[in-house]
Amino acid sequence: MPMKPGSTKNLLLRLDPGLAERLQTVAEVEGRPVSDVVREAITTLVKQRRSDKRFLRLLEANLARHQQALKLLRDDQQ
């Protein structure tokens, strides 16, 4: 379901304490909120995956499995 422009979705993120401390350090050095640094990292990861051939093959295989499962469930209703 699409979100309204300008709205956000809250997520709970659990990090190893050492990673959390390093993330906080990066944010402090850059003078930015941790949430901005995390959003930037996630945006970069998603952009990378969109052009990652291995990831796209996995996505297609996953879609094919779900289509097969849906077909089986529909066939069960007949």
C-alpha positions as CSV (number, residue, x, y, z in Angstrom):
1,M,0.0,0.0,0.0
2,P,1.5,3.3,-1.0
3,M,2.3,5.9,1.7
4,K,1.2,9.5,1.6
5,P,4.0,11.9,0.3
6,G,6.0,13.2,3.2
7,S,5.0,10.4,5.6
8,T,7.3,8.0,7.2
9,K,7.2,4.5,8.6
10,N,8.8,3.7,11.9
11,L,11.0,0.6,12.1
12,L,12.7,-1.1,15.0
13,L,16.4,-1.8,14.3
14,R,18.5,-4.0,16.5
15,L,22.3,-3.6,16.1
16,D,25.3,-5.2,17.7
17,P,26.5,-2.7,20.4
18,G,29.8,-2.2,18.6
19,L,28.1,-1.4,15.3
20,A,25.7,0.9,17.0
21,E,28.6,2.8,18.6
22,R,30.4,3.1,15.3
23,L,27.1,4.3,13.6
24,Q,26.7,7.0,16.4
25,T,30.3,8.1,15.9
26,V,29.8,8.5,12.1
27,A,26.6,10.6,12.7
28,E,28.3,12.7,15.4
29,V,31.4,13.4,13.2
30,E,29.1,14.4,10.3
31,G,26.8,16.4,12.5
32,R,23.8,14.4,11.4
33,P,21.1,12.4,13.1
34,V,21.7,8.7,13.2
35,S,18.4,8.2,11.3
36,D,19.7,10.2,8.4
37,V,22.9,8.1,8.2
38,V,20.8,4.9,8.3
39,R,18.4,6.2,5.6
40,E,21.4,7.0,3.4
41,A,22.9,3.6,3.9
42,I,19.6,1.8,3.1
43,T,19.0,4.0,0.0
44,T,22.5,3.1,-1.3
45,L,21.9,-0.6,-0.6
46,V,18.6,-0.6,-2.4
47,K,20.1,1.2,-5.4
48,Q,22.9,-1.3,-5.6
49,R,20.5,-4.3,-5.4
50,R,18.4,-2.9,-8.3
51,S,21.4,-3.4,-10.6
52,D,22.8,-6.5,-9.0
53,K,22.3,-9.4,-11.4
54,R,22.6,-12.1,-8.7
55,F,20.0,-10.3,-6.6
56,L,17.6,-9.9,-9.5
57,R,17.9,-13.7,-10.3
58,L,17.1,-14.5,-6.7
59,L,14.1,-12.1,-6.9
60,E,12.8,-13.8,-10.1
61,A,13.2,-17.2,-8.5
62,N,11.4,-16.1,-5.4
63,L,8.6,-14.7,-7.6
64,A,8.3,-18.0,-9.5
65,R,8.0,-19.9,-6.2
66,H,5.3,-17.7,-5.0
67,Q,3.4,-17.9,-8.3
68,Q,3.6,-21.7,-8.1
69,A,2.3,-21.6,-4.5
70,L,-0.6,-19.4,-5.5
71,K,-1.5,-21.7,-8.3
72,L,-1.5,-24.7,-5.9
73,L,-3.7,-22.8,-3.4
74,R,-6.1,-21.9,-6.2
75,D,-6.2,-25.4,-7.5
76,D,-7.1,-26.6,-4.0
77,Q,-10.3,-24.6,-4.1
78,Q,-11.6,-26.4,-7.2
